[in-house]
């Protein structure tokens, strides 16, 4: 049994990825109650919304669960570039009977500057807190550690992993290029080697003393076993849990994930302004067309995409949604979370 399993009292070394907007208290609690580690993604929530989610999860389970926050740098605003992006999207807004917004907003705060969420976590003390897009400052890390909270952070290469180790965290989530959703890169403008999950796990095992959690492309027990055999202490699965009835995925999202479109994912900045892997749709294609301007910084670009999607949904269209999914999406199974976890454990030979 790995250090993480022992410290958290997990039956299985399986973590449900946080997936902001898809994870729910019902999903996190079901996974935790079934012996894994459920997760909540609160990076897109206000402190009040986050409190409601944590309390709702606590009402459903007495087991440990993970709370994930976004540690991105504040957006570098560019009024001219944002206006050019809205002009580029104008035909799509017109197609769904809407007018582009006059201006865009930085819709998600970063945990680096969010004192309310820090205080919330220190008050409610979830068993685990994980960081995505980088790390908060040393004072916040120390405060969370002093509260007895296990701390994880995502790394996509050795350099990021070593920063996590030096910061005094407990484990590293090794996110391979196969993973769905946002790349956890600390600097989205730096070169990205695009390491696979398998290669990244082996590199981190060689260069870091911390336990490694493999994430990206793991959809079944065979994938779980392979990651553990490579040296991972645990695995994190996201796309595998989207079709669970406990998730917040829309019917359109579920239908696409169970269609031929699941075989076509792309890593893109078009939807949010940061590299993220999702099912290919018309907005992704439009944003990469010849002559298209670059999308604004994260999360400003996300404001445009979300407003376009909302207008399209009113017309019954779902071609502009952020349907995040990894390369293993065709292997997704529509099972209740507890049943899926039991199936993963059987397939892995636990």
N, C-alpha and C positions, 0 to 999 in steps of 0.2 A: 504494500500500500504506500502511495506516494506521500510526501510531506503535506501537500495540499489536502489530500483526502483525510489524512489523520487530523490536521489542524481544524478542518471545517466539518469533520464527521460525515463525509460523503460516502455513500455506498458505492457509487460509480465515479470514475474520473472524467465526467462529462459535464460540460458547461453549455447552457443555452445562451447564445450570443445576445447582447442587449437589444439591438435592433430598434432604435428610437422610432416611434410611430407604429411599430408592429408588435413589440412586446407589450404585455399587459400584466396586471397583478394576477389574473387567472392563470396565464401561461407560466409566469415565474414560479408561482406557488405550486402548480401541478408538477413542474420539473423538480423542484426542491423536495416536495413530498414523495416523489418517486425515487429519490436517492441521488439525483444530480444536483447541480447548482443552477437555479433559475436566475434570470437577470432582468433588470429594468433599465431601459435607456431613457434618461431624463434630460439629455442634452438639448432637447427642443422644448422643454417645459419651464414654466415659471417656478419659483420656489413653492408657491401655494399648490400648483398642480403636482409638483414632485412629492410634496407632503401627502397629498391625497393618494398618490400611487403607492408610496411606501406603507402608509397605514392600511390601505386596502390589501396589500400583500401580506402584511403582518396578521391581518384578520383571517387569512386563509392558510397560513403556515407558521409553525414555530421553528422551522428549519432555516439555515443560513440562505441568504440570497445576495446577489451582486447588484450594485447600483453604478451605472456608467455615466460619466460626465465628459463633456467636450472641452478640450484645452487648446483650442485654436487661437492663433494670434488675431487680434481685432482686424477687421477688414480694412484694407487700404482703399479709401473711396476715390472714385474717378468719375466725376459727373459727366464728362464728355464720353467716356467709354460706356457708362451705364446707359446714356441716351442712345448711343449707337446700337447697343444690344436691344433695347426696347424697339427701336426702329426696325431692326432685323426681324423681331418677333411679331411686328404689327400685322403682317398678313395672316398669321396663325390666330391672333386675337380676333381679327375680322371674320375669319372663317367660322368662329364659334359665337359670333354676334356680340363681341365685347371690344372695348377700347383699352389699349395698353395703359397702365398706370402712368401718372405724370412723373413719378419718381419711385425709386426702390428704397427699401429699408433693410437695415441689418437685423434680421428677424430673430436670430438666436444669440444670446449673450455667451461669452466664454467663461468657463469656470474660473479662469485666471482672475477675473474681475467681479465675480459674483459672490459677494460676502454673504448674502442671504442663504444661498444653497450650501455654502460651507457651514454656516451655523446650523442649518437643518440637519446635515449629516452628522455633525458633532452631537446634536441633541438626540437624534433617533438611532444613531450608531448601527447601521446595517453591518452585517458580518464582513462584507467585502465592498470595496469601492474600486472601480477601475477607470483609467484615464485613456482617452482617445485623442489623437492629433497632437500629442506632446505631453508635457508635465506641468503641473502648477508650481508655484514657488516653494522653496524649502520650508518656509514657515507653515504653509498649509499642509504639506506632506507630514511634517512633524506633529502637527495638531491631530491629524487623522490617525497617525500611528499611536500617539499617546492615548487615543480613545479606544485602542485595542482593535482597530479595523485592519483587516488584511488588504493590502494594496497591490493592484495589478496595473500594468500599462501595456499598450500595444507597441510593438516594434516591427518594422518591415526590413530592417537590415542590422548588421552588427553594431554600427555606430550608435543607432538609437537604443539598442539593447544595453550597451555599456553606459549610456546616460541614465537609463532606468536603474541599472545596478548601482551606480554611484549615488543616485538619489535615495537609496535605502529602501526600495520597494521589495515586495515579497516574491513576485514571479513576473514573468514576461509572457505576454500573448504574442506569439510569433505568427503574424498575419502574412500568408502567402498571396501571390498575385491572383490565385484562383478565387479568392474570397469575394462574396457579394457585399454590396454596400460600400461605404467610404473607406478608402485606403487610410490607414492610420499614420501616414507619413507626418513627421514633425514639421517639415518645410515642403509645402506642395510645389515650390518652384525649384527645388534642388533636383539633381539627376536621380532617377529611380531605377535601380537595377532590375526591378520586377522579379525578385526571387520567388521561386515556387515554395510552397509550404515545406516540402521534404528537404530541399536544400537549406532553407532558412533554419529549420529545426536543427539540422546537423551542425550548421555554422555556430548557432547560439550555444549548443551543447559544448562545442569546442572552446568558445571564447568567454562564456559567462558561467558563473557559479550558481546563478539563480535557476529555479525550476522553470521549465519551458512549457507553455500551453500551445499546442498546435491548432491553427485556425486557417481555414481556407480549403474548400473542395471536399471536406469530410462529410459524407452523407449517410453512411451505413456503418455497421459494425466492422466490416472488413477494413474500411478506412480508419476507423478508430484504432483497431489493432495495429495497422501499419504505422500509424503515427507514434503509438506507444513503443513499438519495436525500434523506431528511429531514435528514441530517447526522450520523447515528450513525457512529462509527468501527468498531463491531462490533455483533453481536446476541447475545442469550442466549436459548436455547430450553430449556424444561423439559418441559412436557407432550408435546412432540413426541418426546421420547426415552423416555417411560415404557413404550411397547410394544416397545422393543428387547429382544431376548432376554437381553441382558447386564444389564438392570436387575433390581432386587430386587422389583419389583411382583408381588403375589400373582396367582394365577389368577383370583380373584374380581375384583380390581382391573382386570385386563386385560379380562375379560369385560364389565364395566360400561362401560369406556372405549370398547369397540367396540359398544355397544348404544345404544338411543335415549336412555338416561339421560345420555349424554355431552353432550346438548344442554341439560342443566339443571344449572348450577352456581350456587353462592351464596356470597357473602362473609359469613362468620359468625365469632363468638367462641365459639360453643357447644362446639366440639370441644376447643379448646386454651386458651381464655381470651384469645387475640389474634386480630385479624381475619385470616382466611385463606379462600381460595376453594377449594371442593371440590365434588364431585358431591353433589347433594342426597340425604340419606338420612333414616331415621326419627329418628335422634338429633338431627339439625339441626332437623327439624320439631318434635320434642318440646321441644327447648330454647327454641324461639321461640313456643310455645303461650301463649295468654292466661293471665296470672297466673304465668308461670314466673319464678323468681328469676334474677338475673343470674349467669352462670357465674363461678367464682373467677378470680383472676389467672393469667396464664401463668407457668409451665407447670403450675400446680396443677390446673387444670381438665383438662389433658391426662391426668393420672394417672387421673382418674375415667373418661374416655373410653376409655383404653387397657385398663383393667380390665374395663369393660363389654364392649368388643370381644373381649377374650380369652375371656371367659365365653361370649359368643355363638358364637364360632368353634368352641368345643367342642361346640356344638349344631348345627353346620353352617350358622350364620347369619352374614351379612356386612352387615347393615343398620346397623351402628353404627361402621363403619370410617371412618378419615380417608383418603378417596380424593381427594387433592388433584388439582385439574385446573383449567386456565384456560378462558376462554371459547372458545378455538379447539379444544377437545377433540374435536369431531366430525371434525376434519381429521387426527387422529392416524393414523399408518401403522405397521403392524407389520413393521418392517424391521430387520435387523442394523445396529448403529450405523454402521459404516463405509459400508454401502450407503446408509443414510439421509443421511449427510453428503455423499456423492458426488451423490445426487439433489438435495439442497438446492443444491449448488454449480452443477449443471447448470441448475436452474430459475432461479437467480439470474443466470445468464449469466456466471459467472466464467470 
